[in-house]
């Protein structure tokens, strides 16, 4: 691809990301999704400029059309296939666009279209999902499908997607371990790529989201011990990575203490309440924590 053409693609992609981040209340009252629709137009233009992926049209076996969450879960452990060559790189870039189109449609309450784009994202990079180029993208797409199916009250389907993400993260960290690329880096020049530290921070945040969503799923299923396990893991990781909103964190810790009290685990309950009290005291004093830890990543 010519340098000018690639620069145009990257510019459009960054403009789409900027529009996607505009908060709804900053749009006209009668057009709350104006910025989202603007981002969608740019993403569709980028997709057209990239052209079709061979994996999507010619090389994909027909049987893959019907892959569901259970199929993705059964595929693990994944095999490492590196992203090499122009065909593979185009497929990955298209998958990034499909991911953002999926989130865009979900944000505008078009769930069926959002699901279609997210599933296409998974299909495009399925064989590369254990590679540093794609693992974060794949997990984020599955996390968002987990949220989508949870909102549809299809809890078992949501659970399957989220556990598939959890298993892929654990396999990646065990077998590879290096900080993977953030999906946005596929549209950045080499000199603007993220540092290893920033990559690690973003990837760990993606996994923390995964654990948070699993806690919600098990709470909905009334499997309270599993819900408590994932809630505890989420709270612990939020503290470790300094990625939490104090009031929300304190409420969740206090709620977890009630589970321990009911199980007669009084030391654990006391620890949760003490931690909740300390973190609540940070309200308004800790500018480094994140105000919206559980937004879609």
C-alpha positions as CSV (number, residue, x, y, z in Angstrom):
1,X,0.0,0.0,0.0
2,X,1.3,3.5,-0.9
3,X,2.6,5.6,2.0
4,X,0.0,8.3,1.3
5,X,-2.8,5.8,1.3
6,X,-1.7,4.2,4.6
7,X,-1.4,7.7,6.2
8,X,-5.0,8.4,5.2
9,X,-6.2,5.2,6.7
10,X,-4.4,5.9,10.0
11,X,-5.7,9.4,10.1
12,X,-9.3,8.3,9.6
13,X,-8.9,5.6,12.2
14,X,-7.6,8.0,14.8
15,X,-10.4,10.4,14.0
16,X,-13.0,7.6,14.5
17,X,-11.5,6.8,17.9
18,X,-11.7,10.5,18.9
19,X,-15.4,10.6,17.9
20,X,-16.1,7.4,19.7
21,X,-14.8,8.8,23.0
22,X,-17.1,11.9,22.9
23,X,-19.6,11.5,25.8
24,X,-23.2,11.3,24.9
25,X,-24.2,14.5,26.8
26,X,-21.9,16.5,24.6
27,X,-23.9,15.6,21.5
28,X,-27.1,17.6,20.5
29,X,-30.0,16.7,22.7
30,X,-32.0,15.3,19.8
31,X,-29.0,13.5,18.3
32,X,-27.4,11.7,21.3
33,X,-25.5,9.3,19.0
34,X,-24.3,11.9,16.5
35,X,-20.6,11.3,17.3
36,X,-21.0,7.6,17.3
37,X,-22.6,7.7,13.8
38,X,-19.7,9.9,12.6
39,X,-17.2,7.4,14.0
40,X,-19.1,4.6,12.2
41,X,-18.8,6.3,8.9
42,X,-15.1,6.8,9.3
43,X,-14.6,3.1,10.3
44,X,-16.5,1.9,7.3
45,X,-14.4,4.1,5.1
46,X,-11.2,2.6,6.6
47,X,-12.6,-0.9,6.0
48,X,-13.3,-0.1,2.4
49,X,-9.8,1.3,1.9
50,X,-8.2,-1.8,3.4
51,X,-10.0,-4.1,1.0
52,X,-11.2,-7.6,1.7
53,X,-9.3,-10.2,3.7
54,X,-8.6,-13.5,1.9
55,X,-9.3,-15.4,5.2
56,X,-12.7,-13.9,5.2
57,X,-13.6,-14.8,1.6
58,X,-11.5,-17.6,0.2
59,X,-9.6,-19.4,2.9
60,X,-12.2,-19.8,5.6
61,X,-13.8,-23.3,5.7
62,X,-17.6,-23.1,5.5
63,X,-17.9,-24.9,8.9
64,X,-16.5,-21.8,10.6
65,X,-19.6,-19.8,9.8
66,X,-21.5,-21.4,12.6
67,X,-18.8,-21.0,15.3
68,X,-20.4,-20.1,18.6
69,X,-19.1,-19.3,22.1
70,X,-18.9,-23.0,23.1
71,X,-16.8,-23.7,20.0
72,X,-14.4,-20.9,20.9
73,X,-14.1,-22.3,24.4
74,X,-13.5,-25.9,23.2
75,X,-10.7,-24.7,20.8
76,X,-8.4,-23.9,23.8
77,X,-5.6,-24.3,24.3
78,X,-4.7,-22.3,21.2
79,X,-1.7,-22.9,19.0
80,X,0.7,-20.0,18.4
81,X,0.5,-18.8,14.8
82,X,2.4,-15.6,14.1
83,X,0.9,-12.8,12.0
84,X,3.2,-12.8,9.0
85,X,2.8,-11.4,5.5
86,X,0.5,-8.8,4.0
87,X,-2.6,-11.1,3.9
88,X,-2.4,-11.8,7.6
89,X,-1.7,-8.2,8.5
90,X,-4.7,-7.0,6.5
91,X,-6.9,-9.6,8.2
92,X,-5.8,-8.3,11.6
93,X,-6.4,-4.7,10.7
94,X,-9.8,-5.6,9.4
95,X,-10.5,-7.4,12.6
96,X,-9.7,-4.3,14.6
97,X,-12.2,-2.3,12.5
98,X,-14.8,-5.0,12.9
99,X,-14.3,-4.9,16.7
100,X,-14.7,-1.1,16.8
101,X,-17.8,-1.3,14.5
102,X,-19.2,-3.9,16.9
103,X,-18.7,-1.8,20.0
104,X,-20.1,1.2,18.1
105,X,-23.3,-0.6,17.2
106,X,-23.7,-1.9,20.8
107,X,-23.2,1.7,22.1
108,X,-26.1,2.8,19.8
109,X,-28.3,-0.1,21.0
110,X,-28.1,-2.0,17.8
111,X,-27.2,-5.3,19.4
112,X,-27.7,-7.7,16.5
113,X,-25.4,-5.7,14.2
114,X,-22.9,-5.3,17.0
115,X,-22.8,-9.1,17.5
116,X,-22.3,-9.6,13.8
117,X,-19.3,-7.4,13.7
118,X,-17.7,-8.8,16.9
119,X,-18.2,-12.4,15.6
120,X,-16.5,-11.4,12.3
121,X,-13.6,-10.0,14.3
122,X,-13.1,-13.3,16.1
123,X,-13.4,-15.2,12.8
124,X,-10.7,-13.1,11.1
125,X,-8.1,-13.6,13.8
126,X,-9.1,-16.9,15.3
127,X,-5.9,-18.7,14.2
128,X,-3.7,-15.9,15.4
129,X,-5.5,-15.5,18.8
130,X,-2.5,-16.6,20.8
131,X,0.0,-14.2,19.1
132,X,1.1,-11.0,20.7
133,X,-0.5,-9.1,17.8
134,X,-4.0,-10.5,18.4
135,X,-4.5,-11.8,21.9
136,X,-5.8,-8.6,23.5
137,X,-8.1,-7.9,20.5
138,X,-9.5,-11.4,20.7
139,X,-10.1,-11.2,24.5
140,X,-11.8,-7.8,24.2
141,X,-14.1,-9.0,21.4
142,X,-15.1,-12.0,23.5
143,X,-15.6,-9.8,26.6
144,X,-17.9,-7.5,24.7
145,X,-19.9,-10.5,23.4
146,X,-20.2,-11.7,27.0
147,X,-21.6,-8.3,27.9
148,X,-24.0,-8.4,25.0
149,X,-25.4,-11.9,25.7
150,X,-25.7,-11.0,29.4
151,X,-27.8,-8.0,28.5
152,X,-30.0,-10.4,26.5
153,X,-30.4,-12.5,29.7
154,X,-28.6,-15.4,27.9
155,X,-26.3,-16.0,30.8
156,X,-24.8,-19.3,29.8
157,X,-23.7,-17.9,26.5
158,X,-22.2,-14.9,28.2
159,X,-20.4,-17.2,30.6
160,X,-19.0,-19.3,27.7
161,X,-17.5,-16.2,26.0
162,X,-16.0,-14.9,29.3
163,X,-14.5,-18.1,30.3
164,X,-12.9,-18.5,26.9
165,X,-11.3,-15.1,27.4
166,X,-10.1,-16.1,30.9
167,X,-8.6,-19.3,29.5
168,X,-6.8,-17.5,26.6
169,X,-5.3,-14.9,29.0
170,X,-4.0,-17.6,31.3
171,X,-2.5,-19.6,28.4
172,X,-0.9,-16.5,26.9
173,X,0.7,-15.5,30.2
174,X,1.9,-19.0,30.9
175,X,3.4,-19.7,27.4
176,X,4.4,-16.3,26.1
177,X,4.1,-13.6,28.8
178,X,5.4,-10.6,27.0
179,X,3.1,-7.5,26.9
180,X,1.0,-7.9,23.7
181,X,0.0,-5.1,21.3
182,X,-3.0,-3.0,22.0
183,X,-5.4,-3.2,19.1
184,X,-5.0,0.5,18.3
185,X,-1.3,0.0,17.5
186,X,-2.1,-1.7,14.2
187,X,-2.9,1.8,13.0
188,X,0.1,3.6,14.5
189,X,3.5,4.3,12.9
190,X,6.4,2.5,14.5
191,X,7.7,5.5,16.3
192,X,4.3,6.0,18.0
193,X,3.9,2.4,19.3
194,X,3.2,2.0,23.0
195,X,5.9,1.2,25.5
196,X,6.1,-2.3,27.0
197,X,4.9,-0.8,30.3
198,X,1.8,0.8,28.7
199,X,1.0,-2.4,26.8
200,X,1.1,-4.4,30.0
201,X,-1.1,-1.9,31.8
202,X,-3.7,-2.0,29.0
203,X,-3.7,-5.8,28.8
204,X,-4.0,-6.3,32.5
205,X,-6.9,-3.9,32.5
206,X,-8.6,-6.0,29.8
207,X,-8.3,-9.1,32.0
208,X,-9.5,-7.2,35.1
209,X,-12.6,-6.3,33.1
210,X,-13.0,-10.0,32.2
211,X,-13.0,-11.0,35.9
212,X,-15.4,-8.2,36.8
213,X,-17.9,-9.4,34.1
214,X,-17.5,-13.0,35.3
215,X,-18.4,-11.9,38.9
216,X,-21.6,-10.3,37.6
217,X,-22.5,-13.4,35.6
218,X,-22.1,-15.7,38.6
219,X,-24.0,-13.2,40.8
220,X,-26.9,-13.3,38.3
221,X,-26.7,-17.2,38.3
222,X,-26.8,-17.1,42.2
223,X,-23.6,-19.1,42.3
224,X,-22.4,-16.8,45.1
225,X,-19.1,-18.5,46.0
226,X,-17.8,-18.2,42.4
227,X,-19.1,-14.6,42.2
228,X,-17.2,-13.8,45.4
229,X,-14.1,-15.4,44.0
230,X,-14.2,-13.2,40.9
231,X,-15.2,-10.1,42.8
232,X,-12.2,-10.6,45.2
233,X,-9.8,-11.1,42.3
234,X,-11.2,-8.0,40.6
235,X,-10.8,-5.8,43.7
236,X,-7.3,-7.1,44.3
237,X,-6.2,-6.4,40.8
238,X,-7.7,-2.9,40.8
239,X,-5.6,-2.1,43.8
240,X,-2.5,-3.6,42.3
241,X,-2.8,-1.6,39.1
242,X,-4.2,1.6,40.7
243,X,-7.2,1.4,38.4
244,X,-10.4,1.9,40.5
245,X,-13.0,4.5,41.4
246,X,-12.8,4.8,45.3
247,X,-16.6,4.9,46.0
248,X,-17.4,2.0,43.7
249,X,-14.4,0.0,45.0
250,X,-15.5,0.6,48.6
251,X,-19.1,-0.4,48.0
252,X,-18.0,-3.6,46.2
253,X,-15.6,-4.5,49.1
254,X,-18.3,-3.8,51.7
255,X,-20.7,-6.0,49.7
256,X,-18.2,-8.8,49.5
257,X,-17.8,-8.6,53.3
258,X,-21.5,-9.6,53.7
259,X,-20.8,-12.8,51.8
260,X,-18.0,-13.6,54.1
261,X,-20.1,-12.8,57.2
262,X,-22.8,-15.2,55.9
263,X,-20.2,-17.9,55.5
264,X,-18.9,-17.2,59.1
265,X,-15.5,-16.0,57.7
266,X,-15.2,-13.1,60.0
267,X,-11.6,-12.3,59.5
268,X,-12.1,-12.0,55.8
269,X,-15.2,-9.9,56.3
270,X,-13.3,-7.6,58.7
271,X,-10.5,-7.2,56.2
272,X,-12.9,-6.2,53.4
273,X,-14.6,-3.7,55.6
274,X,-11.3,-2.2,56.8
275,X,-10.1,-1.9,53.2
276,X,-13.4,-0.4,52.1
277,X,-13.1,2.3,54.8
278,X,-9.5,3.1,53.8
279,X,-10.3,3.4,50.1
280,X,-13.5,5.3,50.7
281,X,-11.3,7.9,52.5
282,X,-9.5,8.5,49.2
283,X,-12.6,10.0,47.6
284,X,-11.7,13.2,45.8
285,X,-8.0,12.8,46.8
286,X,-6.7,10.3,44.2
287,X,-6.5,11.8,40.7
288,X,-4.6,8.7,39.3
289,X,-7.5,6.3,39.8
290,X,-9.9,5.7,36.9
291,X,-13.4,7.1,37.0
292,X,-14.9,4.5,34.7
293,X,-13.0,1.3,35.3
294,X,-15.7,-0.9,33.9
295,X,-16.4,0.8,30.6
296,X,-16.1,-1.3,27.5
297,X,-12.5,-1.6,26.5
